[in-house]
Amino acid sequence: MAGPAVSVIVAAYNAMPYLTRCITSVAEQSIGRDALDVIVVDDGSTDGTARELDRLAALHPGLLRVIRQENSGGPAAPRNVGLDHARGTFVFFLDADDYLGPEALERMVAMAEANGTDVVLGKMVGVGGRTPPASMFRRDQPRTDVFSSRVYWTLNPMKLFRRDLLERHRLRFPTDLPTGEDQPFVASAYLHASGISVLAGYDCLFWVLRDDEGNITRSTSGSEPRLRFLARMVDLITANVPAGPGRDHLAHRHLAVEVRTLLRVHLVLEPRETQRRTLDRLAEIIEPLLHDGLRDRLPALVWLRLHLIRHRMLDELLDVIRFEEDPRAGAASAPVVVEGGRAYARYPYFRDPERALPDTCYDITAELGPRHHVSRAELLGTTLHLTGHGYLHRVETRDVATELVVRERDRGTEYRLPVTHTATPGLGEDGSEKGVGHSYDKAGFEAVVDLTTAADGKPLGDGLWDLCLAIGAQGLTREVRIGSKRAADVSGQAATHLVDTAEGTRAVTLYTTKPHGNFTLDLGERKHRVLSRLGIDAVGWAPDAPNELEFTGRCTLAAYPEGTLTLSLSPDDGRLGATAEFPARHSGKGFVIRVPVTELPAGVWTGELRLADWFWPLPELPEGFSSVKWRNRGGRWQAGPAARRGEGFALQVARAGLIRALTRRFKR
């Protein structure tokens, strides 16, 4: 690409001592200095920022462009100045307090170019106690958009933007907002982008909490500045996104995050009259986003807050905020009422006759998360044994009706199998299961699955059978894949068993999926081939019995029927009944098979390794393999490689001298 690949724009205000590490991390980027255009805008700093910038410019000649200006009161203006001077194909905004991982820019540019995307989010790591956004960084997303991902939950500008996108749409940071100025800029870029990438597999940005917590160029206080940028965001959304699921997706973030922050950090500290004015203004701002269909997207507690705001119920709203912030109680500990297949949390004013708040403000049915833990997962013969516990978070284990579900992944065929419910005294009471205030004393289960009868009395067919729990209590049921939470001594490694059934020997593998670690049964070698766990490693004459051909091999199967692993030799002339079988002897994780060649009749013998219905051709005897001789029946005999290379294992047994003669004839 012509010109620099990336313009890194740093807005700096009283940024010492953090500025040094910030600029150094840019100078040392693996993308190389020729690909960088670094613009630092000193926004009227009064500490040593200006002197340090002079030192860094001298230390890295030709790398930094330093622009100095009077203090603007916020990061918007210096970022805009930097953007006006940018020359790179891409732009990355970096705060002077933060720093980059060594390969951050190279990886982000590569992702943008490979996928043709306009914005790239790099994984953020908190430093000094700062908590970065995380929900969008669970996995790499080469190409996504603002509506089908969680990217909208991070609206800070520390991202890679294609500069052409910003210029075509004339995107700049609004300078009239004292706080939240980054949200309209980033949201607009998301909405106009042809694609968005998420780089979650590398620590790109280290997000630093300053010792003085002065991470913005000018501190702000009170609800008013936040009402201003919230109103700006509501206008932006309603102007650019039609009513429907897309708008609701974006509204969710502001109604759940910004509104709560405004209430708990600012509104609660204001005088009574200011609180009333703030509440009136907030209700007006959020009204365009609210409709009954939005309820299903939001947690009950968020909907309760919004209902109280809409109806200007200030005292009740303040009580709910205090309830949320109370470390001794809080939403997670609120008792739950189950009625008619719905679950309701006893948040403040639940079914209070004076307030008459609707039950929809307390309905947490959709929020009930299943919890599970597996303490045993073991396949013995044709029987799978599972033990553990499972419950619905916040729902006490009364009228328990849990079942094990086995479901074939491709066809969707499923069978529901009973479990034995067992006591789990004390579970959840100490908070170890995130169930403070709730008791799950009958959450245990024991399941015994006979693979020969699990399909309504018939054997389970071949396929990948995912294991789930349908956890039921008090008339509510939720399903969860099991295995991701398991005891340390419960292995997740694939274990392949060969088991005898009425239909013959079957391959069964119990394994855990990647990356989630849930248990699945592989019946019929859909993913785990038996022969991949079997093989011959070496062939030679036994050191303690020179007339015995010794095969050593590996067998990493967890179990197979006794006596079914053998080595089979057959004469190549097809003589009926002449096949010879030799049993394997276990040796650690491998096996040893010995063939006493003195017992083999004369002829050329080929062979294979057999395990029940599976077979593995024996490897060719190596070049230069020696022969052995012995005296028998009044004559001298010899065994060695047959004179035919490239056709697999072939052992010649003949009178001494005959093998040499045959070899000479073959070579002619």
Buried (B, 14 or more C-beta within 10 A) or exposed (E): EEEBBBBBBBBBBBBBEBBBBBBBBBBEBEBEBEBBBBBBBBBBBEEBBBEBBEEBBEEBEEBBBBBBEEBBBBBBBBBBBBBEBBBBBBBBBBBBBBBBBBBBBBBBBBBBBEBEBBBBBBBBBBBEEBEBBBEBBEEEBBBBBBBEBBBBBBBBBBBBBBBEBBEEEEBBBBBEBBBBBBBBBBBBBBBBBEBBBBBBEBBBBBBBBBEEEEBBBBEBEBBBBBBBBBBBBBEBBBEBBEEEEBBBBBBBBBBBEBBBEBBBEBBBEBEEEBBEBBBEBBBEBBEBBBEEEBBEBBBBBBBBBBBBBBBEBBEBBBBBBEBBEEEEBBBBBBEBBBEEEBBBBEBBBBEEEEEEBEEBBBBBBBBBEBBBBBBBBEBEBBBBEBBBBBBBBBBBBEEBBBBBBBBBBEEEBBBEBEBEBEEBEEBBBEEEBEBBBBBBBBBBBBBBBBBBEBBEEEBBEBBBBBBBBBBBBBBBBBBBBBBBBBEEEBBBEBBBBBBBEEEEBBBBBBBBBEEEBBBBBBBBBBEBBBEEBBBBEEBEBBEEEEBBBBBBBBBEBBBBBEEBBBBBBBBBEEEEEBEBEBEBEEEEEBBBBBBEBBEBEEBBBBBBBBBBEBBBEBBBBEEEBEBBBBEEEEEEBBBBBBBBEEEBBBBBBBBBEBBBEBBEEEEE
